[in-house]
């Protein structure tokens, strides 16, 4: 699970439009950084889930740290100002689905949450 830090502060300073610009920018950043086998889901507000099929807990942690480092090198538009962001991340894992089982991404996200 991924979310930008301090969004409430940016909403207060730049208004809801500024906060929406941040969410859009984070969405674009994550979309640009999703690898082929991964699935990105916007679950609500500023919260996203990145699903790593075949990923173990160590791989998921490394992936999160990579995203956290990459976001520091990007500027985001917020109310006519360029800002730097940090991300909060949480990682969970589960046993793989049985061979040949159909997995619905939305159901998987609800299972994790």
C-alpha positions in Angstrom: 0.0 0.0 0.0 1.4 3.4 -1.0 0.3 6.9 0.0 1.9 10.4 -0.2 2.9 11.9 3.1 1.5 15.2 4.5 -1.4 15.4 2.0 -3.6 17.0 4.7 -1.0 19.8 5.1 -0.9 20.4 1.3 -4.7 20.4 1.2 -4.7 23.1 3.9 -2.0 25.2 2.2 -3.1 24.8 -1.5 -6.7 23.8 -1.2 -8.4 20.7 -2.4 -7.3 21.3 -6.0 -3.6 21.3 -4.9 -4.2 18.0 -3.0 -5.9 16.5 -6.1 -2.8 17.6 -8.2 -0.6 15.6 -5.8 -2.8 12.5 -6.0 -2.7 12.8 -9.8 1.0 13.3 -9.8 1.6 10.3 -7.5 -0.7 8.2 -9.8 1.4 9.2 -12.8 4.6 8.5 -11.0 3.5 5.1 -9.9 2.1 4.2 -13.3 5.5 5.1 -14.9 7.3 2.9 -12.4 5.1 -0.2 -12.5 6.9 -3.2 -13.9 5.3 -5.5 -16.5 4.1 -8.2 -14.1 2.8 -5.8 -11.4 -0.7 -4.4 -11.0 -1.4 -0.9 -9.7 -4.8 -0.2 -8.1 -6.1 3.2 -6.8 -8.3 2.2 -3.9 -9.5 5.6 -2.6 -8.4 9.1 -2.0 -4.6 9.1 -2.1 -4.1 5.4 -1.4 -2.7 2.9 -3.9 -1.9 -0.8 -3.8 0.8 -2.3 -5.9 0.5 -6.0 -6.3 3.6 -8.1 -7.1 2.7 -11.5 -8.3 5.2 -14.2 -7.4 6.8 -11.7 -5.0 7.9 -12.6 -1.5 8.0 -10.3 1.4 11.7 -9.4 0.9 11.1 -8.6 -2.8 8.1 -6.4 -1.8 10.1 -4.5 0.8 12.9 -3.9 -1.7 10.4 -2.7 -4.3 8.9 -0.3 -1.8 12.3 1.1 -0.9 13.1 1.6 -4.6 9.9 3.6 -5.2 10.5 5.6 -2.0 14.0 6.5 -3.3 12.8 7.3 -6.9 10.0 9.7 -5.7 12.6 11.9 -4.0 14.0 12.7 -7.5 10.7 14.0 -8.8 8.9 17.3 -8.4 5.1 17.4 -8.2 2.8 20.2 -9.2 0.7 21.6 -6.3 -1.1 24.9 -6.6 1.3 26.3 -9.1 4.3 25.3 -7.0 6.7 22.4 -7.5 7.1 20.3 -4.3 9.0 17.2 -3.3 7.1 14.3 -1.7 7.8 11.3 0.4 5.7 8.1 0.5 4.4 6.0 3.2 4.4 2.3 2.4 3.1 -0.9 3.9 3.9 -4.4 2.8 1.9 -7.6 3.2 2.2 -11.1 1.6 0.0 -14.1 1.2 0.3 -17.7 0.1 0.2 -18.1 -3.7 -3.1 -19.1 -5.3 -3.5 -22.7 -6.4 -2.1 -23.5 -9.8 -4.6 -22.5 -12.5 -6.8 -20.5 -10.1 -8.3 -17.2 -11.4 -7.4 -14.3 -9.3 -9.5 -11.1 -9.5 -7.3 -8.1 -8.6 -10.1 -6.2 -6.9 -10.9 -9.2 -4.7 -7.2 -9.6 -3.9 -6.9 -6.0 -2.8 -10.0 -6.4 -0.5 -8.5 -9.5 0.9 -5.3 -7.6 1.8 -7.2 -4.7 3.3 
